[in-house]
């Protein structure tokens, strides 16, 4: 079966200029992230993590250990890639990330699946701060080892901007201005999307299921970032009753949901990053009983989710592009002026100092071979 992609038309000559102006117009005067205490004399400051803990960290951060894979992309966006001394496994397997930031290949992969780390190895690289996968008990091992640890990850869309502001505050210097520019951008694009969909009746909101992988059939359900962007984009999350990310469900459950739209996450790493990889997932799904009878399949509304430096649908700054892509995918008639190729090109130029080639854009946006 064929897989549709959202139409990509726009008004985008002003996008690069507008976003560049945001970056140029930022000062280094600080951010809205919560910070108290500390002084230039003490060489420390107290920041409040996304999860609520107050943490004392050095004012000057020269060495960063990154436990959360998606937050590595935020580090690169804020211009502190050269300060990374430890990253999670598999981050450097994403081809576009290696292309945008080749030095990633030389950074030690000290964090294994689930954030596990050999503390002796971590202490050896002597980080000034550890950016953690979560808050609470996740921070304890680092605190016991005498390492400042801050949770800058997020679980919901409304935590994205504060998490980036916090990272800018933690890293300091130019990172603060870069964070402000990004926050202005993502807030502006979210306002645009929400504004156009504000009067959309519920009856015109398609039901959506986001498939993470297959086999087995793994979906993302309610009370998640995925649920958030589906809602922002004018959809109804058909899997909302199954809370959590990466939830295994039966084929019968998918048939019961019978969504209007299916969005397929592209397999990551070297084995993925192309429409062919996502198509292979659909080809396997097509062998399952009842697949051809699903409303999304009959209506030719099965889409491949974009993937750039990280999958757009998950926990990174590319979420600013995800909400736009998803809104246009679900409601193309309301976003005819949105050219996702131009928007995507301007985004990476502005926030990552990298101009994507046409081939890059084809890969990111999951365009089939021409």
C-alpha positions in Angstrom: 0.0 0.0 0.0 1.1 3.6 -0.5 1.7 6.0 2.4 0.7 9.6 2.1 2.7 12.5 3.2 1.3 15.9 4.0 1.4 18.5 1.2 4.4 20.8 1.5 3.5 24.2 0.2 4.2 27.6 1.8 5.0 31.1 2.4 8.4 30.6 3.8 10.7 33.2 2.4 10.4 35.1 5.7 10.9 32.1 8.0 14.7 32.2 8.0 14.8 35.9 8.4 12.4 35.9 11.2 14.1 33.2 13.2 17.6 34.6 12.6 16.3 37.9 13.9 15.1 36.1 17.0 18.6 34.8 17.7 20.3 38.1 16.8 17.9 40.0 19.0 18.5 38.0 22.1 20.7 39.4 24.9 22.7 37.4 27.4 20.8 38.9 30.3 19.3 35.7 31.5 16.2 33.5 31.2 12.9 32.9 32.9 14.2 29.6 34.4 14.0 29.5 38.2 17.3 30.2 39.8 18.0 31.4 43.4 21.0 31.8 45.6 24.6 31.6 44.6 26.8 34.4 43.5 29.9 35.2 41.5 31.8 35.1 44.7 30.7 31.6 45.6 31.0 30.4 42.0 27.7 28.5 42.3 24.0 29.0 41.6 20.9 27.2 42.7 18.5 26.1 39.9 15.2 24.3 40.0 15.0 21.2 37.8 12.0 20.5 35.6 11.0 17.9 38.2 11.1 20.4 41.1 14.4 19.7 42.9 16.6 22.6 43.8 20.2 21.9 42.9 23.4 23.8 43.5 25.6 23.8 40.4 28.8 25.7 39.4 28.3 29.0 37.6 30.8 27.9 35.0 29.8 24.7 33.3 32.7 23.4 31.1 32.1 19.6 31.2 28.6 18.1 30.6 27.5 14.5 31.1 24.2 13.8 29.2 22.1 10.9 30.4 19.0 11.6 28.4 19.3 10.8 24.7 16.9 13.5 23.3 18.5 16.2 25.4 21.8 15.7 23.5 20.0 17.6 20.7 19.2 20.5 23.1 22.8 20.6 24.1 23.8 20.9 20.4 21.2 23.6 19.8 22.5 25.6 22.7 26.0 25.5 21.4 27.5 23.4 24.1 28.3 20.3 22.1 32.0 20.7 22.6 31.5 20.5 26.4 30.0 17.0 26.3 32.2 14.5 28.0 29.6 11.6 28.2 26.5 10.7 26.2 24.0 7.8 26.0 24.4 4.9 23.8 22.9 5.0 20.3 22.8 8.8 20.0 25.7 8.8 17.6 24.0 6.2 15.4 21.5 8.8 14.0 23.0 9.7 10.6 21.7 13.3 10.4 23.1 14.1 13.9 26.5 12.8 12.9 26.3 15.0 9.8 25.4 18.1 11.6 27.8 17.5 14.5 30.6 15.1 13.4 32.4 15.4 16.8 29.7 13.4 18.4 31.5 10.3 17.2 34.4 11.1 19.6 32.3 11.6 22.8 32.3 8.6 25.1 29.0 6.6 25.4 29.0 6.1 29.1 25.2 5.8 29.7 23.6 2.5 28.7 19.9 1.6 28.2 17.7 3.2 30.9 20.5 5.6 31.9 22.7 3.0 33.7 26.3 4.2 34.1 29.5 2.9 35.6 30.1 5.7 38.2 33.8 5.2 38.3 34.0 5.8 34.5 31.8 8.9 34.9 33.9 10.3 37.7 36.9 9.8 35.5 35.6 12.3 32.9 34.9 14.8 35.7 31.6 16.5 34.6 30.6 19.8 36.1 26.9 18.8 35.8 24.9 15.7 34.8 21.8 16.3 32.8 19.6 13.4 34.0 16.9 11.3 32.4 14.5 12.2 35.1 14.2 13.7 38.6 13.6 12.2 42.0 15.5 9.0 42.8 17.3 9.3 39.4 19.4 12.0 40.9 20.4 10.1 44.0 23.4 8.1 42.7 25.0 11.3 41.2 24.4 13.2 44.4 26.0 10.4 46.5 29.0 10.6 44.1 29.3 14.4 44.6 28.1 15.2 41.1 25.6 18.0 40.6 22.7 16.5 38.7 19.8 18.4 37.1 16.7 17.0 35.4 16.2 19.1 32.2 14.1 16.5 30.4 10.3 16.9 29.9 7.3 14.6 29.5 4.7 17.0 28.2 4.6 19.8 25.6 4.0 22.6 28.1 7.3 21.6 29.8 9.4 21.9 26.6 10.0 25.7 26.7 10.8 25.8 30.4 13.2 22.8 30.0 15.1 24.7 27.3 15.1 27.9 29.4 16.5 25.9 32.3 19.3 24.4 30.1 20.2 27.9 28.9 20.5 29.0 32.6 22.5 26.0 33.6 25.0 26.3 30.7 25.2 30.1 30.8 26.8 32.5 28.3 25.5 32.3 24.8 23.4 29.3 25.7 21.0 31.6 27.5 20.4 33.7 24.4 20.0 30.7 22.2 17.5 29.3 24.6 15.5 32.5 24.6 15.4 32.5 20.8 14.2 28.9 20.6 11.5 29.6 23.2 10.2 32.6 21.3 10.1 30.4 18.2 8.3 27.4 19.6 5.8 29.5 21.5 5.1 31.4 18.4 4.6 28.3 16.2 2.4 26.7 18.9 0.3 29.8 19.1 -0.1 29.8 15.3 -1.2 26.1 15.2 -3.6 26.4 18.1 -5.1 29.6 16.7 -6.0 28.1 13.4 -7.5 25.0 15.1 -9.3 26.9 17.9 -12.7 26.7 16.3 -12.4 23.2 14.9 -15.5 21.1 16.0 -14.7 17.8 17.7 -16.5 16.0 14.9 -13.8 17.3 12.5 -10.9 16.0 14.6 -9.6 12.7 13.2 -8.8 9.9 15.6 -5.1 9.0 15.6 -2.9 6.2 16.8 0.9 6.6 16.9 2.7 3.3 16.4 6.1 3.2 17.9 7.2 -0.2 16.5 6.1 -3.6 15.2 6.4 -6.5 15.9 5.1 -6.6 18.6 2.6 -3.8 18.2 3.8 -0.9 20.4 1.9 2.4 20.6 2.0 5.6 22.6 -1.1 6.4 24.7 -2.6 8.9 27.0 -0.8 11.3 29.4 2.3 11.5 27.2 4.0 14.0 24.9 2.6 12.1 21.9 -0.9 12.5 23.3 -0.1 16.2 23.7 1.0 16.9 20.1 -1.8 14.9 18.6 -4.3 17.1 20.6 -2.4 20.3 19.7 -2.5 19.3 16.0 -6.3 18.9 16.0 -6.6 15.2 16.5 -8.1 12.8 19.0 -5.8 10.3 20.5 -7.5 7.0 20.0 -5.1 5.2 22.3 -5.7 7.7 25.1 -7.2 5.0 27.3 -3.9 3.2 27.4 -1.6 5.5 29.3 2.1 5.7 28.8 4.8 5.5 26.1 5.9 2.3 24.4 2.9 0.3 25.4 2.5 -3.1 23.9 -1.1 -3.8 22.7 -2.8 -6.5 20.6 -3.8 -6.3 17.0 -7.4 -6.7 18.1 -7.0 -3.5 20.2 -5.9 -1.6 17.1 -8.9 -3.0 15.2 -11.2 -1.9 18.0 -9.7 1.6 18.0 -10.0 1.7 14.1 -8.4 5.1 13.8 -8.9 7.6 11.0 -5.1 8.2 10.9 -2.0 6.1 11.7 1.4 7.7 12.3 4.4 5.4 12.1 7.6 6.2 13.9 10.6 5.6 11.8 13.1 3.0 13.1 16.1 4.9 14.5 19.8 4.6 14.0 21.7 3.4 10.9 19.1 0.8 10.1 16.5 3.6 9.7 16.3 7.2 8.8 14.6 6.6 5.4 11.1 6.1 4.1 12.1 2.6 3.2 12.7 1.8 6.9 9.2 3.1 7.9 7.7 1.3 4.9 9.2 -2.0 6.2 7.2 -1.5 9.4 4.0 -0.9 7.4 4.8 -3.9 5.2 4.9 -6.1 8.3 1.8 -4.6 9.7 0.0 -5.2 6.4 0.4 -9.0 7.0 -1.7 -8.8 10.2 -5.4 -9.8 10.2 -7.8 -6.9 9.6 -5.1 -4.3 8.6 -6.7 -3.6 5.2 -10.0 -2.9 6.9 -8.7 -0.1 9.1 -10.2 3.3 8.3 -6.7 4.8 8.1 -5.6 2.2 5.6 -8.8 2.4 3.5 -8.6 6.2 3.5 -4.9 6.2 2.6 -4.0 8.1 5.8 -1.0 6.2 7.0 2.0 8.6 7.5 5.7 8.3 8.4 6.8 10.5 11.2 9.8 12.8 10.4 13.2 12.1 12.0 16.1 14.6 12.0 18.7 14.8 14.8 16.2 12.7 16.8 12.7 11.5 16.1 10.6 14.7 15.9 7.8 13.0 17.9 9.9 12.5 21.1 11.3 14.8 23.7 13.6 17.2 21.8 13.6 20.7 20.4 12.4 19.4 17.0 9.0 19.1 18.7 8.6 22.6 17.4 8.5 21.2 13.9 6.5 18.1 14.9 3.4 20.2 15.9 3.4 22.0 12.6 3.9 18.8 10.6 1.2 17.0 12.5 -1.3 19.8 12.2 -0.7 20.1 8.4 -0.9 16.3 8.1 -4.2 16.1 9.9 -5.7 19.3 8.5 -4.0 20.2 5.2 -6.7 22.5 4.1 -6.0 24.8 7.1 -2.3 24.9 6.5 -1.9 25.4 2.8 0.6 28.3 3.4 2.9 26.1 5.5 5.9 24.7 3.5 7.5 22.1 5.8 10.6 21.9 3.6 11.2 25.6 4.0 10.3 25.6 7.7 12.6 22.7 8.3 15.5 24.2 6.4 15.2 27.5 8.3 14.9 25.7 11.6 18.2 23.8 11.2 20.0 26.9 9.7 18.9 29.1 12.6 19.2 26.8 15.6 22.0 24.4 14.5 24.0 26.5 12.1 23.5 23.8 9.4 21.8 24.2 6.1 20.1 20.9 5.0 20.5 19.7 1.5 17.5 18.7 -0.6 18.6 15.1 0.1 18.6 15.8 3.8 15.1 17.2 3.7 13.9 14.2 1.7 15.3 11.9 4.5 14.0 14.0 7.4 10.5 14.4 5.9 10.3 10.7 4.8 10.0 11.5 1.0 10.1 8.4 -1.1 12.9 7.9 -3.7 12.2 10.2 -6.6 
